[in-house]
Amino acid sequence: MVHSGGCLCGGITFRIAGALAPIQVCHCSQCRKAQGAPFATNVPVDTAALQLNDPEGLLQVYESSPGKERVFCRRCGSPLFSRRTSLPGVVRLRAGLIDEPVRSQLAWHAYLGSKCSWWPVDDALPHFDEGAPG
């Protein structure tokens, strides 16, 4: 199975070889600010399974906290993925960038202790006030 997607302007595209991991929903304040949304939806992807295509050199990296980088398109601003030095070989790809259909299910909600006040979270998924499992 291969999944594909890209940024808003199409300047950066990607392909993921294999099945997608469950989608992780993060409500921390950094993810909310980086996405401009009440949460971020992330899919952990092994970098060996990810093929990035950036022919114009549009990838931009921002270190949002020590050891954590957020990568986005510098032309359209689409957030692409984040990565941590403590987890080499894995990126957290933004699920909304993946072309449909996406059959991966939601895994859990993390950092609900700092979620925005105006977005209700009332589903049956596991909820974590702080970080997430693993």
DSSP file with accessible surface (Angstrom, degrees, kcal/mol):
  #  RESIDUE AA STRUCTURE BP1 BP2  ACC     N-H-->O    O-->H-N    N-H-->O    O-->H-N    TCO  KAPPA ALPHA  PHI   PSI    X-CA   Y-CA   Z-CA
    1    1 A M              0   0  141      0, 0.0    17,-3.8     0, 0.0     2,-0.4   0.000 360.0 360.0 360.0 136.2    0.0    0.0    0.0
    2    2 A V  E     -A   17   0A  76     15,-0.2     2,-0.4    13,-0.0    15,-0.2  -0.986 360.0-165.2-126.5 134.0    1.3    3.5   -0.9
    3    3 A H  E     -A   16   0A  18     13,-2.6    13,-3.1    -2,-0.4     2,-0.3  -0.906   9.4-171.2-113.1 148.8   -0.1    6.8    0.4
    4    4 A S  E     +A   15   0A  45     -2,-0.4    95,-3.2    11,-0.2     2,-0.3  -0.870  16.2 136.1-134.0 167.5    0.7   10.1   -1.2
    5    5 A G  E     -AB  14  98A   6      9,-1.7     9,-2.3    -2,-0.3     2,-0.3  -0.973  18.3-167.7 177.9-168.8    0.1   13.8   -0.4
    6    6 A G  E     -A   13   0A  15     91,-1.4     7,-0.2    -2,-0.3     5,-0.0  -0.986  32.9 -62.0 177.0-179.6    1.6   17.2   -0.2
    7    7 A C    >   -     0   0   11      5,-2.1     3,-0.7    -2,-0.3    73,-0.0  -0.179  57.0 -93.8 -78.6 175.0    1.5   20.8    0.9
    8    8 A L  T 3  S+     0   0  146      1,-0.2    -1,-0.1     2,-0.1    69,-0.0   0.884 124.3  42.4 -60.3 -41.7   -1.2   23.3   -0.2
    9    9 A C  T 3  S-     0   0   53      1,-0.1    -1,-0.2     3,-0.0    -2,-0.0   0.617 106.1-124.3 -84.9 -10.6    0.8   24.8   -3.1
   10   10 A G  S <  S+     0   0   46     -3,-0.7    -2,-0.1     2,-0.2    -1,-0.1   0.491  77.3 121.2  81.8   3.7    2.0   21.4   -4.3
   11   11 A G  S    S+     0   0    5      1,-0.1    45,-0.5    43,-0.1     2,-0.4   0.755  74.6  42.4 -71.2 -25.4    5.6   22.4   -4.2
   12   12 A I  S    S+     0   0    0     42,-0.1    -5,-2.1    43,-0.1     2,-0.3  -0.991  72.1 172.4-123.0 126.9    6.4   19.5   -1.7
   13   13 A T  E     -AC   6  53A  53     40,-2.2    40,-3.1    -2,-0.4     2,-0.3  -0.850   7.4-167.9-125.9 166.3    4.9   16.1   -2.2
   14   14 A F  E     -AC   5  52A   4     -9,-2.3    -9,-1.7    -2,-0.3     2,-0.4  -0.979  13.6-151.8-150.9 161.6    5.5   12.8   -0.5
   15   15 A R  E     -AC   4  51A 124     36,-1.7    36,-2.9    -2,-0.3     2,-0.5  -0.992   9.2-157.5-133.8 139.9    4.8    9.1   -0.7
   16   16 A I  E     -AC   3  50A   5    -13,-3.1   -13,-2.6    -2,-0.4     2,-0.5  -0.984  11.2-146.4-119.5 121.4    4.6    6.7    2.2
   17   17 A A  E     +A    2   0A  62     32,-2.5   -15,-0.2    -2,-0.5     2,-0.1  -0.768  62.9  12.4 -88.2 125.6    5.2    3.0    1.6
   18   18 A G  S    S-     0   0   29    -17,-3.8   -15,-0.1    -2,-0.5    -2,-0.1  -0.330 102.0 -33.0 105.7 176.3    3.1    0.7    3.7
   19   19 A A        -     0   0   87     -2,-0.1     2,-0.3     1,-0.1   -16,-0.1  -0.338  63.6-112.9 -69.5 150.0    0.1    0.9    6.0
   20   20 A L        -     0   0   24      1,-0.1    -1,-0.1    25,-0.1     3,-0.1  -0.636  25.0-123.4 -83.5 143.6   -0.4    4.0    8.0
   21   21 A A        -     0   0   34     23,-0.5    83,-0.1    -2,-0.3    -1,-0.1  -0.334  48.3 -74.5 -72.0 163.3   -0.1    4.0   11.8
   22   22 A P        -     0   0   71      0, 0.0     2,-0.4     0, 0.0    84,-0.2  -0.287  56.0-103.6 -59.3 148.9   -3.1    5.2   13.9
   23   23 A I  E     -d  106   0B  19     82,-2.6    84,-3.5    20,-0.1    85,-0.6  -0.606  31.4-148.6 -81.1 129.2   -3.7    8.9   13.9
   24   24 A Q  E     -dE 108  42B  40     18,-3.4    18,-3.1    -2,-0.4     2,-0.6  -0.844   3.5-150.1-100.8 133.7   -2.6   10.7   17.1
   25   25 A V  E     -dE 109  41B   4     83,-2.3    85,-2.8    -2,-0.4     2,-0.5  -0.908  12.6-167.9-108.6 118.1   -4.5   13.8   18.2
   26   26 A C  E     +dE 110  40B   5     14,-2.6    14,-2.4    -2,-0.6    85,-0.2  -0.927  15.5 179.9-111.5 128.3   -2.4   16.4   20.2
   27   27 A H        +     0   0    1     83,-2.4    84,-0.1    -2,-0.5    -1,-0.1   0.202  36.5 133.0-107.7  13.2   -4.0   19.3   22.0
   28   28 A C     >  -     0   0   20      1,-0.1     4,-2.4    82,-0.1     5,-0.2  -0.230  68.3-114.0 -66.2 158.3   -0.8   20.9   23.5
   29   29 A S  H  > S+     0   0   57      1,-0.2     4,-2.4     2,-0.2     5,-0.2   0.861 114.3  54.7 -64.6 -34.7   -0.5   24.6   23.1
   30   30 A Q  H  > S+     0   0   73      2,-0.2     4,-2.6     1,-0.2    -1,-0.2   0.934 110.0  45.8 -64.5 -45.8    2.6   24.3   20.8
   31   31 A C  H  > S+     0   0    0      2,-0.2     4,-2.1     1,-0.2     6,-0.3   0.913 111.8  52.7 -63.8 -40.3    0.7   22.1   18.3
   32   32 A R  H  X>S+     0   0   62     -4,-2.4     4,-1.9     1,-0.2     5,-1.2   0.938 113.3  43.3 -60.5 -44.5   -2.4   24.3   18.4
   33   33 A K  H  <5S+     0   0  174     -4,-2.4    -2,-0.2     1,-0.2    -1,-0.2   0.902 113.4  51.1 -68.5 -39.8   -0.2   27.4   17.6
   34   34 A A  H  <5S+     0   0   42     -4,-2.6    -1,-0.2     1,-0.2    -2,-0.2   0.831 120.7  34.7 -67.5 -29.9    1.8   25.5   14.9
   35   35 A Q  H  <5S-     0   0   46     -4,-2.1    -1,-0.2     2,-0.2    -2,-0.2   0.641  96.9-133.1 -96.0 -20.4   -1.5   24.3   13.2
   36   36 A G  T  <5S+     0   0   72     -4,-1.9    -3,-0.2     1,-0.3    -4,-0.1   0.851  76.5  97.2  66.2  34.1   -3.7   27.3   13.9
   37   37 A A  S   <S-     0   0   37     -5,-1.2    -1,-0.3    -6,-0.3    -2,-0.2  -0.890  94.3 -95.2-146.4 170.3   -6.3   24.8   15.0
   38   38 A P  S    S-     0   0   15      0, 0.0    78,-0.5     0, 0.0     2,-0.3   0.665 103.0  -6.1 -70.3 -12.3   -7.6   23.3   18.2
   39   39 A F        -     0   0   50     -8,-0.2     2,-0.4    -7,-0.2   -12,-0.2  -0.977  67.5-113.7-165.9 169.2   -5.3   20.3   17.8
   40   40 A A  E     -E   26   0B   2    -14,-2.4   -14,-2.6    -2,-0.3     2,-0.6  -0.917  18.7-147.7-112.8 142.8   -2.8   18.6   15.5
   41   41 A T  E     -E   25   0B  41     -2,-0.4    54,-2.6   -16,-0.2    55,-0.4  -0.962  25.9-176.0-111.6 117.7   -3.5   15.2   13.8
   42   42 A N  E     -EF  24  94B   0    -18,-3.1   -18,-3.4    -2,-0.6    52,-0.2  -0.905  22.2-162.1-121.8 143.4   -0.2   13.3   13.4
   43   43 A V  E     - F   0  93B   0     50,-2.7    50,-2.2    -2,-0.4     2,-0.3  -0.984  25.1-132.1-119.9 117.1    0.7   10.0   11.8
   44   44 A P  E     - F   0  92B  36      0, 0.0   -23,-0.5     0, 0.0     2,-0.4  -0.539  30.5-174.0 -68.0 131.5    4.1    8.6   13.0
   45   45 A V  E     - F   0  91B   8     46,-2.8    46,-2.4    -2,-0.3     2,-0.3  -0.997  26.6-125.2-132.1 130.2    6.0    7.5    9.9
   46   46 A D  E >   - F   0  90B  93     -2,-0.4     3,-1.8    44,-0.2     4,-0.5  -0.567  22.6-133.9 -68.6 130.4    9.4    5.7    9.7
   47   47 A T  G >  S+     0   0   65     42,-2.6     3,-0.8    -2,-0.3    -1,-0.1   0.781 104.6  64.6 -62.7 -23.8   11.7    7.8    7.6
   48   48 A A  G 3  S+     0   0   93     41,-0.4    -1,-0.3     1,-0.2    42,-0.1   0.772 105.2  45.7 -67.6 -23.2   12.7    4.7    5.6
   49   49 A A  G <  S+     0   0   31     -3,-1.8   -32,-2.5   -33,-0.1     2,-0.5   0.480  99.3  87.3 -94.8  -4.5    9.1    4.5    4.4
   50   50 A L  E <   -C   16   0A  26     -3,-0.8     2,-0.6    -4,-0.5   -34,-0.2  -0.858  53.3-171.0-105.5 125.8    8.8    8.2    3.5
   51   51 A Q  E     -C   15   0A 122    -36,-2.9   -36,-1.7    -2,-0.5     2,-0.4  -0.952  11.1-162.9-114.2 111.5    9.9    9.6    0.1
   52   52 A L  E     -C   14   0A  62     -2,-0.6     2,-0.5   -38,-0.2   -38,-0.2  -0.773   5.5-160.6 -93.6 140.3    9.9   13.5    0.1
   53   53 A N  E     +C   13   0A  83    -40,-3.1   -40,-2.2    -2,-0.4    -2,-0.0  -0.963  24.7 154.8-122.8 110.6    9.9   15.4   -3.2
   54   54 A D    >   +     0   0   39     -2,-0.5     3,-1.6   -42,-0.2   -42,-0.1  -0.581   3.1 164.3-133.6  67.5   11.1   19.0   -2.8
   55   55 A P  T 3  S+     0   0   97      0, 0.0    -1,-0.1     0, 0.0   -43,-0.1   0.760  77.8  47.0 -64.4 -22.8   12.5   20.0   -6.2
   56   56 A E  T 3  S-     0   0  108    -45,-0.5   -44,-0.1     0, 0.0   -45,-0.0   0.374 111.1-114.6 -99.1   2.8   12.4   23.8   -5.4
   57   57 A G    <   +     0   0   36     -3,-1.6   -45,-0.1   -46,-0.1    -3,-0.0   0.915  63.8 148.1  67.0  45.0   14.0   23.5   -2.0
   58   58 A L        +     0   0   12    -47,-0.2    16,-2.6     2,-0.1    17,-0.2   0.563  25.7 115.6 -91.2 -10.0   10.9   24.7   -0.1
   59   59 A L  E     -G   73   0B  55     14,-0.2     2,-0.4    -5,-0.1    14,-0.2  -0.427  44.5-172.3 -63.5 129.2   11.3   22.7    3.1
   60   60 A Q  E     -G   72   0B  82     12,-2.6    12,-2.5    -2,-0.2     2,-0.4  -0.983   8.4-151.9-124.3 137.6   11.9   25.0    6.0
   61   61 A V  E     -G   71   0B  55     -2,-0.4     2,-0.4    10,-0.2    10,-0.2  -0.911  10.7-175.8-114.5 136.3   12.8   23.9    9.5
   62   62 A Y  E     -G   70   0B 139      8,-2.4     8,-3.1    -2,-0.4     2,-1.1  -0.994  21.7-141.5-130.0 123.0   12.0   25.6   12.8
   63   63 A E  E     -G   69   0B 112     -2,-0.4     6,-0.2     6,-0.2    -2,-0.0  -0.746  21.8-179.7 -83.8 102.9   13.3   24.4   16.1
   64   64 A S  E     -     0   0B  20     -2,-1.1    -1,-0.2     4,-1.0     5,-0.1   0.732  69.1  -3.9 -79.8 -23.6   10.2   25.0   18.3
   65   65 A S  E >  S-G   68   0B  36      3,-1.2     3,-2.7    -3,-0.1    -1,-0.2  -0.951 104.0 -61.7-157.6 162.0   11.8   23.7   21.5
   66   66 A P  T 3  S+     0   0  126      0, 0.0     3,-0.1     0, 0.0    -2,-0.0  -0.270 124.3   4.6 -54.3 123.3   15.2   22.0   22.2
   67   67 A G  T 3  S+     0   0   18      1,-0.1    18,-2.3    17,-0.1     2,-0.5   0.450 110.9  99.4  83.9   0.5   15.4   18.8   20.3
   68   68 A K  E <   -GH  65  84B   5     -3,-2.7    -3,-1.2    16,-0.2    -4,-1.0  -0.977  48.9-172.4-125.6 125.7   12.1   19.3   18.4
   69   69 A E  E     -GH  63  83B  59     14,-2.8    14,-2.3    -2,-0.5     2,-0.5  -0.915  11.5-155.0-115.5 142.3   11.8   20.6   14.9
   70   70 A R  E     -GH  62  82B  20     -8,-3.1    -8,-2.4    -2,-0.4     2,-0.4  -0.965  14.2-156.4-113.3 130.5    8.7   21.5   12.9
   71   71 A V  E     +GH  61  81B   3     10,-3.4     9,-2.9    -2,-0.5    10,-1.6  -0.915  21.4 158.5-115.3 132.3    9.1   21.3    9.1
   72   72 A F  E     -GH  60  79B  64    -12,-2.5   -12,-2.6    -2,-0.4     2,-0.5  -0.905  46.3 -89.4-144.6 169.5    6.8   23.3    6.8
   73   73 A C  E  >  -G   59   0B   0      5,-2.1     4,-1.9    -2,-0.3   -14,-0.2  -0.745  28.0-152.9 -85.1 125.3    6.6   24.7    3.2
   74   74 A R  T  4 S+     0   0  143    -16,-2.6    -1,-0.1    -2,-0.5   -15,-0.1   0.646  90.9  51.0 -77.0 -11.1    8.2   28.1    3.1
   75   75 A R  T  4 S+     0   0  125    -17,-0.2    -1,-0.2     3,-0.1   -16,-0.0   0.928 128.6  13.6 -87.3 -52.0    6.0   29.1    0.1
   76   76 A C  T  4 S-     0   0   41      2,-0.1    -2,-0.2     0, 0.0    -1,-0.0   0.609  94.6-126.3-102.1 -12.9    2.5   28.2    1.3
   77   77 A G     <  +     0   0   45     -4,-1.9    -3,-0.1     1,-0.2     3,-0.0   0.472  48.2 160.4  84.5   1.5    3.2   27.6    5.0
   78   78 A S        -     0   0   15     -6,-0.1    -5,-2.1     1,-0.1     2,-0.4  -0.373  42.2-126.7 -59.3 127.2    1.7   24.2    5.2
   79   79 A P  E     +H   72   0B  40      0, 0.0    -7,-0.3     0, 0.0     3,-0.1  -0.618  32.0 178.3 -72.8 129.1    3.0   22.3    8.3
   80   80 A L  E     -     0   0B   1     -9,-2.9    14,-2.5     1,-0.4     2,-0.3   0.877  49.7 -38.1-100.6 -54.2    4.4   19.0    7.0
   81   81 A F  E     -HI  71  93B   5    -10,-1.6   -10,-3.4    12,-0.3    -1,-0.4  -0.982  43.6-131.3-163.3 168.1    5.8   17.1   10.0
   82   82 A S  E     -HI  70  92B   1     10,-1.2    10,-2.8    -2,-0.3     2,-0.3  -0.884  20.6-170.0-123.3 160.6    7.7   17.4   13.2
   83   83 A R  E     -H   69   0B  91    -14,-2.3   -14,-2.8    -2,-0.3     2,-0.4  -0.991  10.5-147.2-150.0 152.3   10.6   15.4   14.4
   84   84 A R  E >   -H   68   0B  88      6,-0.5     3,-1.4     3,-0.4     6,-0.2  -0.956  18.7-137.6-121.2 141.6   12.6   14.9   17.7
   85   85 A T  T 3  S+     0   0  112    -18,-2.3   -17,-0.1    -2,-0.4    -1,-0.1   0.801 107.5  61.9 -64.6 -25.9   16.2   14.2   18.1
   86   86 A S  T 3  S+     0   0   89    -19,-0.4    -1,-0.3     1,-0.3   -18,-0.1   0.589 106.2  46.7 -75.8 -11.0   15.2   11.6   20.8
   87   87 A L  S X  S-     0   0   92     -3,-1.4     3,-1.4     3,-0.1    -3,-0.4  -0.550  80.5-173.7-127.1  67.4   13.3    9.6   18.1
   88   88 A P  T 3   +     0   0  109      0, 0.0     3,-0.1     0, 0.0    -3,-0.1  -0.299  69.1  27.6 -63.8 144.4   15.6    9.3   15.2
   89   89 A G  T 3  S+     0   0   32      1,-0.2   -42,-2.6   -43,-0.1   -41,-0.4   0.508 104.1  92.4  85.6   4.9   14.1    7.7   12.1
   90   90 A V  E <   -F   46   0B  53     -3,-1.4    -6,-0.5   -44,-0.3     2,-0.3  -0.996  47.5-175.7-134.1 135.1   10.5    8.8   12.8
   91   91 A V  E     -F   45   0B   5    -46,-2.4   -46,-2.8    -2,-0.4     2,-0.8  -0.900  26.5-131.1-119.1 157.1    8.6   11.9   11.8
   92   92 A R  E     -FI  44  82B  42    -10,-2.8   -10,-1.2    -2,-0.3     2,-0.2  -0.852  30.5-158.1-108.1  93.4    5.1   12.9   12.8
   93   93 A L  E     -FI  43  81B   0    -50,-2.2   -50,-2.7    -2,-0.8     2,-0.6  -0.468  23.8-109.5 -74.4 139.5    3.4   13.7    9.5
   94   94 A R  E >   -F   42   0B  10    -14,-2.5     3,-1.9   -52,-0.2     4,-0.3  -0.599  24.7-146.9 -73.9 117.3    0.3   15.9    9.5
   95   95 A A  G >  S+     0   0   13    -54,-2.6     3,-1.6    -2,-0.6    -1,-0.2   0.796  90.6  67.9 -60.0 -31.3   -2.6   13.6    8.6
   96   96 A G  G 3  S+     0   0   73    -55,-0.4    -1,-0.3     1,-0.3   -54,-0.1   0.648  92.1  62.7 -66.5 -12.4   -4.5   16.3    6.8
   97   97 A L  G <  S+     0   0   24     -3,-1.9   -91,-1.4   -17,-0.1     2,-0.3   0.615  79.9 100.6 -85.1 -14.5   -1.9   16.4    4.1
   98   98 A I  B <  S-B    5   0A   6     -3,-1.6   -93,-0.3    -4,-0.3     4,-0.1  -0.580  79.6-117.3 -78.7 130.2   -2.5   12.7    3.0
   99   99 A D        -     0   0   89    -95,-3.2   -95,-0.2    -2,-0.3    -1,-0.1  -0.384  52.7 -68.5 -63.7 142.0   -4.6   12.3   -0.1
  100  100 A E  S    S+     0   0  150     -2,-0.1     2,-0.1     2,-0.1    -1,-0.1  -0.377 102.1  60.6 -73.0 154.6   -7.8   10.5    0.5
  101  101 A P        +     0   0   74      0, 0.0     2,-0.5     0, 0.0    -2,-0.1   0.464  60.0 175.5 -85.0 145.9   -8.9    7.8    1.2
  102  102 A V        +     0   0   32      1,-0.1    -2,-0.1    -2,-0.1   -99,-0.0  -0.977   7.7 179.3-112.2 120.6   -7.2    7.4    4.6
  103  103 A R        +     0   0  174     -2,-0.5    -1,-0.1     2,-0.1     2,-0.1   0.454  42.6 115.4-102.0  -3.1   -8.3    4.3    6.4
  104  104 A S        -     0   0   25    -83,-0.1     2,-0.2     1,-0.1   -83,-0.1  -0.408  60.2-134.1 -66.6 143.4   -6.2    4.7    9.5
  105  105 A Q        -     0   0  144      1,-0.1   -82,-2.6    -2,-0.1     2,-0.2  -0.527  24.0 -92.4 -95.3 163.8   -8.2    5.1   12.6
  106  106 A L  E     -d   23   0B  81    -84,-0.2   -82,-0.2    -2,-0.2     3,-0.1  -0.538  33.3-167.6 -72.7 142.0   -7.7    7.7   15.5
  107  107 A A  E     -     0   0B  24    -84,-3.5     2,-0.3     1,-0.4   -83,-0.2   0.887  50.6 -47.3 -96.3 -54.8   -5.6    6.4   18.3
  108  108 A W  E     -d   24   0B  36    -85,-0.6   -83,-2.3    17,-0.2     2,-0.4  -0.974  45.3-101.4-169.8 171.8   -6.0    8.8   21.2
  109  109 A H  E     -dj  25 127B  10     17,-2.4    19,-1.9    -2,-0.3     2,-0.3  -0.957  35.9-165.6-111.6 129.8   -6.0   12.4   22.5
  110  110 A A  E     +d   26   0B   2    -85,-2.8   -83,-2.4    -2,-0.4    21,-0.2  -0.840  62.3  18.8-115.2 155.3   -2.9   13.8   24.2
  111  111 A Y    >   +     0   0   82     19,-3.2     3,-1.7    20,-0.4    18,-0.2   0.818  63.7 155.0  58.4  40.4   -2.4   16.9   26.3
  112  112 A L  G >   +     0   0   20     16,-2.5     3,-1.4    18,-0.3    17,-0.2   0.756  63.0  74.6 -67.4 -18.9   -6.1   17.4   27.1
  113  113 A G  G 3  S+     0   0   56     16,-1.7    -1,-0.3    15,-0.3    17,-0.1   0.708 106.5  33.8 -64.5 -18.4   -5.0   19.3   30.2
  114  114 A S  G <  S+     0   0   45     -3,-1.7    -1,-0.3    15,-0.3    -2,-0.2   0.137  88.9 134.9-122.3  21.1   -4.0   22.2   27.9
  115  115 A K    <   -     0   0   64     -3,-1.4   -76,-0.1     1,-0.1   -87,-0.1  -0.209  65.8 -89.8 -66.7 160.2   -6.7   21.9   25.2
  116  116 A C    >   -     0   0    8    -78,-0.5     3,-0.9     1,-0.1    -1,-0.1  -0.403  31.2-127.1 -70.0 150.1   -8.4   25.0   24.0
  117  117 A S  T 3  S+     0   0  119      1,-0.2    -1,-0.1    -3,-0.1    -2,-0.1   0.735 101.1  56.1 -72.5 -21.9  -11.6   25.9   25.9
  118  118 A W  T 3  S+     0   0  167      1,-0.1    -1,-0.2     2,-0.1    -2,-0.0   0.434  89.1  79.5 -96.6   0.5  -13.9   26.1   22.9
  119  119 A W  S <  S-     0   0  104     -3,-0.9     2,-0.1   -81,-0.1    -1,-0.1  -0.913  71.1-144.2-112.8 114.3  -13.4   22.6   21.3
  120  120 A P        -     0   0   87      0, 0.0     2,-0.5     0, 0.0    -2,-0.1  -0.462   9.2-164.7 -75.2 143.5  -15.3   19.8   22.9
  121  121 A V        +     0   0   29     -2,-0.1    -2,-0.0     1,-0.1   -12,-0.0  -0.926  30.7 143.2-126.0 102.9  -13.7   16.3   23.2
  122  122 A D        +     0   0  140     -2,-0.5     2,-0.1     0, 0.0    -1,-0.1  -0.052  28.6 117.0-135.4  33.7  -16.4   13.8   24.0
  123  123 A D  S    S-     0   0   64      2,-0.1    -2,-0.0     1,-0.1     0, 0.0  -0.400  72.9-109.1 -96.2 179.8  -15.5   10.7   22.1
  124  124 A A  S    S+     0   0  108     -2,-0.1     3,-0.1     2,-0.0    -1,-0.1   0.350  76.7 118.2 -93.3   7.6  -14.6    7.2   23.4
  125  125 A L  S    S-     0   0   40      1,-0.1   -17,-0.2   -17,-0.0   -18,-0.1  -0.310  80.7 -84.4 -67.5 158.0  -10.9    7.3   22.5
  126  126 A P        -     0   0   69      0, 0.0   -17,-2.4     0, 0.0     2,-0.4  -0.391  47.7-151.4 -61.0 138.8   -8.3    7.2   25.2
  127  127 A H  B     -j  109   0B  79    -19,-0.2     2,-0.4    -3,-0.1   -17,-0.2  -0.959  11.9-169.8-118.2 135.2   -7.7   10.6   26.8
  128  128 A F        -     0   0   69    -19,-1.9   -16,-2.5    -2,-0.4   -15,-0.3  -0.990  15.3-157.4-127.4 123.1   -4.4   11.7   28.3
  129  129 A D  S    S+     0   0  112     -2,-0.4   -16,-1.7   -18,-0.2   -15,-0.3   0.822  87.1  16.6 -67.3 -32.8   -4.2   15.0   30.3
  130  130 A E  S    S-     0   0  136      1,-0.3   -19,-3.2   -19,-0.2   -18,-0.3   0.046 119.8 -18.3-110.1-136.8   -0.4   15.2   29.7
  131  131 A G  S    S-     0   0   27    -21,-0.2   -20,-0.4     1,-0.1    -1,-0.3   0.287  70.7-102.9 -60.5-167.9    1.7   13.3   27.2
  132  132 A A        -     0   0   40    -22,-0.1    -1,-0.1     1,-0.1   -22,-0.1  -0.712  40.8 -77.5-118.4 167.8    0.8   10.2   25.3
  133  133 A P              0   0   69      0, 0.0    -1,-0.1     0, 0.0    -5,-0.0  -0.286 360.0 360.0 -64.4 151.3    1.7    6.5   25.7
  134  134 A G              0   0  127      0, 0.0    -2,-0.0     0, 0.0     0, 0.0   0.699 360.0 360.0  68.8 360.0    5.0    5.3   24.4
